[in-house]
Amino acid sequence: MPAVPAARPTSHHRTPAARGDGARRRVGIKDVARQADVSLGTVSNVLNRPEIVAEATRRRVLDVIDALGYVRSEGARQLRGFTSRLVAVLVLDLANPFFTALAAGVEQAAGEADLGIMVGTAGRGPADEARHLSLITSHQIRGAVLAAGDGAGRTAAAFRRHDVPFVVADQNAPQPGACSVGIDDVAGGQAAVQHLLQQGHRSIGYVGGPDRLQQVRDRRRGAAIAVDLAGLPGAVLRDLPCPALTVSAGKDAGHRILGLAQRPTAVFCANDLLALGVLQALYEAGLRVPDDIAVMGYDDIEFAASAVVPLTSVRRPAVALGREAGRLLLADTAEGPGHEHAHVVLQPELVVRRSTMRTPAR
Protein backbone atom coordinates (compact mmCIF):
# COMPACT_ATOMS: atom_id res chain seq x y z
CA MET A 1 0.00 0.00 0.00
CA PRO A 2 1.39 3.42 -0.87
CA ALA A 3 2.58 5.43 2.09
CA VAL A 4 0.26 8.14 3.33
CA PRO A 5 1.59 11.58 2.33
CA ALA A 6 3.00 13.56 5.21
CA ALA A 7 1.06 16.55 6.47
CA ARG A 8 2.42 20.01 5.79
CA PRO A 9 4.35 21.38 8.79
CA THR A 10 2.26 23.64 10.99
CA SER A 11 3.52 26.83 12.56
CA HIS A 12 5.00 25.11 15.63
CA HIS A 13 7.27 22.86 13.53
CA ARG A 14 10.90 23.90 13.27
CA THR A 15 12.54 23.71 9.86
CA PRO A 16 15.41 21.14 9.89
CA ALA A 17 18.84 22.72 9.97
CA ALA A 18 20.42 23.34 6.56
CA ARG A 19 23.71 21.77 5.59
CA GLY A 20 26.69 23.90 4.82
CA ASP A 21 26.09 23.51 1.06
CA GLY A 22 22.70 25.19 1.40
CA ALA A 23 20.60 22.03 0.80
CA ARG A 24 18.08 20.94 3.40
CA ARG A 25 18.76 17.63 5.11
CA ARG A 26 15.68 15.47 5.48
CA VAL A 27 14.95 14.51 9.07
CA GLY A 28 15.03 10.74 9.53
CA ILE A 29 13.93 8.25 12.13
CA LYS A 30 17.49 8.17 13.54
CA ASP A 31 17.27 11.91 14.28
CA VAL A 32 14.02 11.36 16.15
CA ALA A 33 15.47 8.46 18.13
CA ARG A 34 18.61 10.42 19.03
CA GLN A 35 16.71 13.54 20.12
CA ALA A 36 14.17 11.54 22.17
CA ASP A 37 16.91 9.29 23.63
CA VAL A 38 15.13 6.09 22.59
CA SER A 39 15.86 3.21 20.19
CA LEU A 40 14.86 3.12 16.53
CA GLY A 41 12.46 0.32 17.38
CA THR A 42 10.69 2.50 19.94
CA VAL A 43 10.13 5.26 17.37
CA SER A 44 8.79 2.68 14.90
CA ASN A 45 6.43 1.30 17.54
CA VAL A 46 5.16 4.80 18.38
CA LEU A 47 4.24 5.29 14.70
CA ASN A 48 2.96 1.79 13.96
CA ARG A 49 1.96 0.12 17.24
CA PRO A 50 1.49 2.91 19.78
CA GLU A 51 -0.50 0.73 22.17
CA ILE A 52 2.63 -1.17 23.22
CA VAL A 53 4.65 1.94 24.15
CA ALA A 54 4.51 3.51 27.61
CA GLU A 55 2.52 6.76 27.56
CA ALA A 56 5.38 8.96 28.81
CA THR A 57 7.78 7.56 26.20
CA ARG A 58 5.22 7.85 23.45
CA ARG A 59 4.51 11.48 24.37
CA ARG A 60 8.22 12.31 24.39
CA VAL A 61 8.72 10.79 20.92
CA LEU A 62 5.68 12.61 19.52
CA ASP A 63 6.99 15.92 20.87
CA VAL A 64 10.31 15.36 19.09
CA ILE A 65 8.52 14.37 15.86
CA ASP A 66 6.57 17.63 16.01
CA ALA A 67 9.66 19.69 16.80
CA LEU A 68 11.80 18.21 14.01
CA GLY A 69 9.06 18.10 11.38
CA TYR A 70 9.66 14.39 10.70
CA VAL A 71 7.99 13.17 7.49
CA ARG A 72 5.67 10.82 9.40
CA SER A 73 4.21 13.70 11.38
CA GLU A 74 0.77 12.76 10.04
CA GLY A 75 0.96 9.62 12.17
CA ALA A 76 1.97 11.62 15.22
CA ARG A 77 -0.84 14.11 14.71
CA GLN A 78 -3.39 11.30 14.51
CA LEU A 79 -2.06 9.58 17.60
CA ARG A 80 -2.75 12.84 19.45
CA GLY A 81 -6.45 12.40 18.68
CA PHE A 82 -6.88 14.00 15.25
CA THR A 83 -9.49 12.40 12.97
CA SER A 84 -8.08 11.00 9.75
CA ARG A 85 -9.37 12.42 6.48
CA LEU A 86 -8.50 9.24 4.60
CA VAL A 87 -10.26 5.99 3.79
CA ALA A 88 -8.42 2.90 2.60
CA VAL A 89 -9.24 0.82 -0.48
CA LEU A 90 -7.78 -2.68 -0.64
CA VAL A 91 -8.23 -4.49 -3.97
CA LEU A 92 -7.30 -7.84 -5.44
CA ASP A 93 -5.13 -6.57 -8.29
CA LEU A 94 -4.25 -2.97 -9.20
CA ALA A 95 -3.03 -4.16 -12.63
CA ASN A 96 -6.64 -5.00 -13.50
CA PRO A 97 -8.46 -1.88 -14.80
CA PHE A 98 -11.68 -3.08 -13.14
CA PHE A 99 -10.18 -2.47 -9.71
CA THR A 100 -8.72 0.92 -10.60
CA ALA A 101 -12.21 1.93 -11.75
CA LEU A 102 -13.65 0.61 -8.48
CA ALA A 103 -11.11 2.70 -6.54
CA ALA A 104 -12.11 5.73 -8.62
CA GLY A 105 -15.71 5.20 -7.50
CA VAL A 106 -14.66 5.11 -3.84
CA GLU A 107 -12.67 8.29 -4.44
CA GLN A 108 -15.79 9.98 -5.82
CA ALA A 109 -17.74 9.11 -2.68
CA ALA A 110 -14.86 10.21 -0.44
CA GLY A 111 -14.52 13.46 -2.36
CA GLU A 112 -18.16 14.30 -1.65
CA ALA A 113 -17.21 14.26 2.05
CA ASP A 114 -13.95 16.15 1.45
CA LEU A 115 -11.89 13.04 2.17
CA GLY A 116 -9.09 11.28 0.30
CA ILE A 117 -8.21 7.64 -0.27
CA MET A 118 -5.15 5.41 -0.01
CA VAL A 119 -5.10 2.32 -2.25
CA GLY A 120 -3.28 -0.99 -1.94
CA THR A 121 -3.49 -4.63 -2.95
CA ALA A 122 -4.55 -7.34 -0.54
CA GLY A 123 -5.40 -11.01 -0.56
CA ARG A 124 -1.84 -12.20 -1.24
CA GLY A 125 -1.37 -13.70 2.20
CA PRO A 126 -1.21 -13.04 5.95
CA ALA A 127 1.99 -10.95 5.71
CA ASP A 128 0.39 -8.45 3.32
CA GLU A 129 -2.76 -8.31 5.41
CA ALA A 130 -0.77 -7.66 8.60
CA ARG A 131 1.15 -4.85 6.89
CA HIS A 132 -2.02 -3.18 5.64
CA LEU A 133 -3.65 -3.49 9.04
CA SER A 134 -0.60 -1.93 10.70
CA LEU A 135 -0.70 1.04 8.31
CA ILE A 136 -4.43 1.52 8.68
CA THR A 137 -4.49 1.33 12.48
CA SER A 138 -1.35 3.46 12.96
CA HIS A 139 -2.82 6.24 10.84
CA GLN A 140 -6.30 5.80 12.30
CA ILE A 141 -7.82 5.55 8.82
CA ARG A 142 -11.51 6.33 8.98
CA GLY A 143 -12.43 2.98 7.46
CA ALA A 144 -11.75 0.66 4.55
CA VAL A 145 -13.36 -0.73 1.42
CA LEU A 146 -12.27 -4.35 0.91
CA ALA A 147 -12.34 -5.70 -2.65
CA ALA A 148 -9.70 -8.34 -2.12
CA GLY A 149 -11.34 -11.48 -3.48
CA ASP A 150 -10.84 -14.53 -1.30
CA GLY A 151 -8.58 -12.50 1.02
CA ALA A 152 -11.42 -10.20 2.07
CA GLY A 153 -12.67 -12.61 4.72
CA ARG A 154 -9.35 -12.83 6.56
CA THR A 155 -8.79 -9.08 6.35
CA ALA A 156 -12.35 -8.39 7.55
CA ALA A 157 -11.80 -10.62 10.58
CA ALA A 158 -8.64 -8.68 11.47
CA PHE A 159 -10.44 -5.36 11.06
CA ARG A 160 -13.21 -6.53 13.38
CA ARG A 161 -10.66 -7.39 16.07
CA HIS A 162 -9.24 -3.85 15.82
CA ASP A 163 -12.64 -2.10 15.51
CA VAL A 164 -11.82 -0.69 12.05
CA PRO A 165 -15.04 0.05 10.10
CA PHE A 166 -15.14 -1.59 6.67
CA VAL A 167 -17.38 -2.40 3.71
CA VAL A 168 -16.82 -5.49 1.56
CA ALA A 169 -17.08 -4.79 -2.18
CA ASP A 170 -17.37 -7.18 -5.12
CA GLN A 171 -18.66 -9.98 -2.90
CA ASN A 172 -22.18 -11.13 -3.65
CA ALA A 173 -22.94 -12.38 -0.15
CA PRO A 174 -23.91 -10.51 3.03
CA GLN A 175 -21.11 -10.01 5.55
CA PRO A 176 -21.85 -10.33 9.29
CA GLY A 177 -21.57 -6.99 11.05
CA ALA A 178 -20.68 -5.01 7.93
CA CYS A 179 -22.15 -3.54 4.77
CA SER A 180 -21.39 -5.13 1.43
CA VAL A 181 -21.87 -4.38 -2.25
CA GLY A 182 -21.78 -7.07 -4.90
CA ILE A 183 -22.60 -7.76 -8.52
CA ASP A 184 -24.82 -10.64 -9.63
CA ASP A 185 -22.17 -12.64 -11.48
CA VAL A 186 -24.44 -15.66 -11.80
CA ALA A 187 -26.82 -13.55 -13.88
CA GLY A 188 -23.84 -12.16 -15.81
CA GLY A 189 -22.50 -15.61 -16.68
CA GLN A 190 -25.96 -16.72 -17.71
CA ALA A 191 -26.43 -13.70 -20.02
CA ALA A 192 -23.03 -14.30 -21.62
CA VAL A 193 -23.68 -17.94 -22.55
CA GLN A 194 -27.30 -17.30 -23.55
CA HIS A 195 -25.94 -14.85 -26.11
CA LEU A 196 -23.47 -17.42 -27.45
CA LEU A 197 -26.18 -20.07 -27.64
CA GLN A 198 -28.42 -17.65 -29.55
CA GLN A 199 -25.57 -17.23 -32.04
CA GLY A 200 -25.79 -20.97 -32.69
CA HIS A 201 -22.79 -22.19 -30.67
CA ARG A 202 -23.01 -25.67 -29.16
CA SER A 203 -19.40 -26.09 -28.04
CA ILE A 204 -18.30 -23.35 -25.67
CA GLY A 205 -15.04 -23.19 -23.75
CA TYR A 206 -15.05 -21.51 -20.34
CA VAL A 207 -11.66 -19.91 -19.69
CA GLY A 208 -11.83 -19.52 -15.94
CA GLY A 209 -9.53 -18.08 -13.33
CA PRO A 210 -8.57 -19.37 -9.87
CA ASP A 211 -11.47 -21.45 -8.55
CA ARG A 212 -10.96 -20.04 -5.04
CA LEU A 213 -12.51 -16.78 -6.28
CA GLN A 214 -16.28 -16.68 -5.76
CA GLN A 215 -16.71 -14.44 -8.80
CA VAL A 216 -15.11 -17.07 -11.07
CA ARG A 217 -17.33 -19.81 -9.65
CA ASP A 218 -20.46 -17.66 -9.98
CA ARG A 219 -19.79 -16.89 -13.65
CA ARG A 220 -19.29 -20.59 -14.35
CA ARG A 221 -22.51 -21.41 -12.51
CA GLY A 222 -24.44 -18.85 -14.55
CA ALA A 223 -23.02 -20.32 -17.75
CA ALA A 224 -24.21 -23.79 -16.70
CA ILE A 225 -27.68 -22.44 -15.92
CA ALA A 226 -27.94 -20.99 -19.43
CA VAL A 227 -27.04 -24.34 -20.97
CA ASP A 228 -29.54 -26.16 -18.74
CA LEU A 229 -32.37 -23.72 -19.51
CA ALA A 230 -31.71 -24.24 -23.23
CA GLY A 231 -32.29 -27.98 -22.74
CA LEU A 232 -28.74 -28.82 -23.78
CA PRO A 233 -26.30 -31.27 -22.14
CA GLY A 234 -23.72 -29.94 -19.73
CA ALA A 235 -20.98 -31.15 -22.11
CA VAL A 236 -21.70 -28.05 -24.23
CA LEU A 237 -19.43 -26.25 -21.73
CA ARG A 238 -15.74 -27.22 -21.64
CA ASP A 239 -13.56 -25.94 -18.81
CA LEU A 240 -10.17 -24.38 -19.52
CA PRO A 241 -8.91 -23.32 -16.06
CA CYS A 242 -6.23 -20.63 -15.64
CA PRO A 243 -4.05 -19.86 -12.60
CA ALA A 244 -4.62 -16.10 -12.84
CA LEU A 245 -6.95 -13.50 -14.37
CA THR A 246 -4.29 -11.95 -16.61
CA VAL A 247 -3.55 -11.39 -20.29
CA SER A 248 -0.62 -13.83 -20.18
CA ALA A 249 -2.81 -16.54 -18.63
CA GLY A 250 -5.38 -15.89 -21.38
CA LYS A 251 -2.75 -16.17 -24.08
CA ASP A 252 -1.66 -19.51 -22.64
CA ALA A 253 -5.30 -20.66 -22.70
CA GLY A 254 -5.53 -19.53 -26.33
CA HIS A 255 -2.54 -21.74 -27.20
CA ARG A 256 -4.21 -24.66 -25.44
CA ILE A 257 -7.38 -24.06 -27.45
CA LEU A 258 -5.36 -24.07 -30.67
CA GLY A 259 -3.91 -27.46 -29.71
CA LEU A 260 -7.28 -29.15 -29.17
CA ALA A 261 -8.31 -31.81 -31.67
CA GLN A 262 -11.86 -30.44 -31.53
CA ARG A 263 -11.82 -26.74 -30.80
CA PRO A 264 -14.89 -25.04 -29.30
CA THR A 265 -16.66 -22.65 -31.64
CA ALA A 266 -16.88 -20.00 -28.92
CA VAL A 267 -14.98 -19.07 -25.77
CA PHE A 268 -16.40 -17.36 -22.69
CA CYS A 269 -13.64 -15.88 -20.51
CA ALA A 270 -13.98 -15.10 -16.81
CA ASN A 271 -12.67 -11.58 -17.39
CA ASP A 272 -11.58 -9.27 -20.19
CA LEU A 273 -7.87 -9.64 -19.54
CA LEU A 274 -8.15 -13.37 -20.20
CA ALA A 275 -10.21 -12.67 -23.31
CA LEU A 276 -7.63 -10.21 -24.64
CA GLY A 277 -4.94 -12.86 -24.19
CA VAL A 278 -7.04 -15.45 -26.01
CA LEU A 279 -7.66 -12.95 -28.83
CA GLN A 280 -3.94 -12.33 -29.15
CA ALA A 281 -3.14 -16.06 -29.44
CA LEU A 282 -5.86 -16.65 -32.02
CA TYR A 283 -4.88 -13.59 -34.05
CA GLU A 284 -1.23 -14.66 -34.14
CA ALA A 285 -2.30 -18.12 -35.35
CA GLY A 286 -4.27 -16.59 -38.23
CA LEU A 287 -7.75 -17.50 -36.98
CA ARG A 288 -10.62 -15.15 -37.69
CA VAL A 289 -12.69 -13.87 -34.78
CA PRO A 290 -15.63 -14.44 -34.72
CA ASP A 291 -15.94 -16.46 -37.95
CA ASP A 292 -13.56 -19.25 -36.87
CA ILE A 293 -14.13 -18.86 -33.13
CA ALA A 294 -16.11 -16.32 -31.10
CA VAL A 295 -14.65 -14.74 -27.96
CA MET A 296 -16.62 -13.31 -25.04
CA GLY A 297 -15.11 -11.35 -22.13
CA TYR A 298 -16.36 -10.16 -18.76
CA ASP A 299 -16.07 -6.81 -16.89
CA ASP A 300 -16.14 -4.54 -19.99
CA ILE A 301 -12.96 -2.70 -19.09
CA GLU A 302 -11.98 0.30 -21.21
CA PHE A 303 -9.70 -1.77 -23.48
CA ALA A 304 -12.49 -4.19 -24.46
CA ALA A 305 -14.02 -1.83 -27.05
CA SER A 306 -10.63 -0.97 -28.57
CA ALA A 307 -9.28 -4.53 -29.01
CA VAL A 308 -8.12 -5.65 -32.45
CA VAL A 309 -11.60 -7.19 -32.68
CA PRO A 310 -13.96 -5.19 -30.42
CA LEU A 311 -14.80 -7.50 -27.55
CA THR A 312 -18.29 -8.55 -26.52
CA SER A 313 -18.35 -8.44 -22.75
CA VAL A 314 -20.54 -8.38 -19.66
CA ARG A 315 -20.30 -4.92 -18.13
CA ARG A 316 -19.82 -4.80 -14.39
CA PRO A 317 -20.45 -1.26 -13.08
CA ALA A 318 -17.08 -0.87 -11.34
CA VAL A 319 -17.29 2.87 -10.65
CA ALA A 320 -20.84 2.58 -9.33
CA LEU A 321 -19.75 -0.37 -7.18
CA GLY A 322 -16.94 1.63 -5.63
CA ARG A 323 -19.08 4.73 -5.17
CA GLU A 324 -21.81 2.77 -3.38
CA ALA A 325 -19.25 1.01 -1.18
CA GLY A 326 -17.69 4.37 -0.29
CA ARG A 327 -21.03 5.92 0.62
CA LEU A 328 -21.96 2.95 2.80
CA LEU A 329 -18.60 3.20 4.57
CA LEU A 330 -19.02 6.91 5.24
CA ALA A 331 -22.54 6.34 6.55
CA ASP A 332 -21.24 3.59 8.84
CA THR A 333 -18.45 5.76 10.26
CA ALA A 334 -20.82 8.71 10.74
CA GLU A 335 -23.61 6.77 12.44
CA GLY A 336 -21.48 4.44 14.54
CA PRO A 337 -23.00 1.44 16.37
CA GLY A 338 -26.53 2.44 15.37
CA HIS A 339 -25.80 2.03 11.66
CA GLU A 340 -28.03 -0.52 9.93
CA HIS A 341 -25.85 -2.66 7.68
CA ALA A 342 -27.02 -3.16 4.10
CA HIS A 343 -26.21 -5.62 1.34
CA VAL A 344 -26.52 -4.09 -2.12
CA VAL A 345 -26.49 -6.15 -5.34
CA LEU A 346 -25.86 -4.43 -8.67
CA GLN A 347 -26.81 -5.95 -12.02
CA PRO A 348 -24.39 -6.58 -14.91
CA GLU A 349 -25.19 -5.73 -18.53
CA LEU A 350 -24.40 -7.60 -21.74
CA VAL A 351 -22.53 -5.43 -24.27
CA VAL A 352 -22.45 -7.01 -27.74
CA ARG A 353 -19.61 -6.19 -30.12
CA ARG A 354 -18.01 -7.78 -33.15
CA SER A 355 -16.09 -10.59 -31.41
CA THR A 356 -19.23 -12.74 -31.15
CA MET A 357 -21.29 -11.60 -34.15
CA ARG A 358 -20.81 -13.97 -37.07
CA THR A 359 -20.94 -12.55 -40.60
CA PRO A 360 -24.22 -13.74 -42.22
CA ALA A 361 -23.69 -16.29 -44.98
CA ARG A 362 -24.31 -14.98 -48.48
C-alpha positions, 0 to 999 in steps of 0.5 A, a space after each residue: 500500500 502506498 505510504 500516506 503523504 506527510 502533512 504540511 508542517 504547521 507553525 510550531 514545527 521547526 525547519 530542519 537545519 540546513 547543511 553547509 552547502 545550502 541544501 536541506 537535510 531530510 529529518 530521519 527516524 534516527 534523528 528522532 530516536 537520538 533527540 528523544 533518547 530512545 531506540 529506533 524500534 521504539 520510534 517505529 512502535 510509536 508510529 505503527 503500534 502505539 498501544 505497546 509503548 509507555 505513555 510517557 515515552 510515546 509522548 516524548 517521541 511525539 513531541 520530538 517528531 513535532 519539533 523536528 518536522 519528521 515526514 511521518 508527522 501525520 501519524 503523530 498528529 493522529 495519535 494525538 487524537 486528530 481524525 483521519 481524512 483518509 479511507 483505505 481501499 484494498 483491492 485484489 489486483 491494481 493491474 486490473 483496470 476493473 479495480 482501478 475503476 472501483 477505486 475511482 468510485 470510492 474516491 468519488 464518494 470520499 470526495 463528496 465528504 472532502 476526504 481522500 483515499 489510499 489504495 493498496 493490494 490485498 489477498 496475497 497472504 497473511 503478511 500483506 494483510 498484517 502490513 495493511 492493518 498496521 498502516 491503517 491502524 497506525 494512521 487511524 484511517 476512517 475505514 476501509 473498502 475491501 475488494 480483495 477477493 478470497 482474502 477479504 474474509 481474513 482481512 475483515 476478521 482482522 479489522 473486526 478485532 481492531 474495531 476498524 469500520 469496513 465495507 466489503 465490495 465485489 462480494 455477492 454475499 452478506 457479511 456479518 456486522 458489515 455492509 457489502 456491495 456485490 454484482 450478480 455474477 451468476 446472472 452475468 454468466 448466464 447472459 453471456 452464454 445465452 448470447 453465445 447459444 443464440 448465435 448458434 454455438 453448441 461447443 463453448 469453452 469456459 476460460 476460468 480463473 482461480 477457482 478459489 474466487 467466488 466471482 469465477 465460480 459464480 460466472 461458471 454457474 451462470 453459464 451452466 444455468 444458461 445451458 440447462 435452460 436451453 435444454 442442452 447437455 452440460 458437455 456443451 461447456 468445456 472448462 479451460 482453467 487458468 491460474 490467474 486472471 491476466 492477459 498472459 494466462 489468457 494467451 496460454 489458454 488460447 494456445 491450449 485451445 489451438 492445440 485441441 483436436 476439436 476446438 470449441 466454436 466459442 470461448 467465454 472468458 472469466 474476465 476481459 484480460 483473459 479474453 484479450 490474451 485469447 484474442 492475441 493467441 488466435 490472431 497470431 495463429 491466423 484464426 478469424 474472430 468471430 468467424 472461426 471462433 467467437 470470444 466473449 469477455 467479462 467486466 467490460 474494461 476500457 480496453 475491451 471496445 478498442 481490441 483488435 476485434 472489439 470485444 463482446 463483454 458483460 459490463 460490471 459497473 465498477 465505478 458505481 460499485 466503488 461509489 456505493 461502497 464508499 457511501 456505505 462506509 461513510 454512513 457507517 463511520 458517521 452513524 457508529 454502532 446504530 448504523 443498519 448494515 445493508 447488502 446491495 447487489 448491482 446488475 451486470 449488462 451484456 454489451 455485444 460487439 463484433 467478437 461474437 457476431 458472425 458474418 451472415 452467410 451470403 
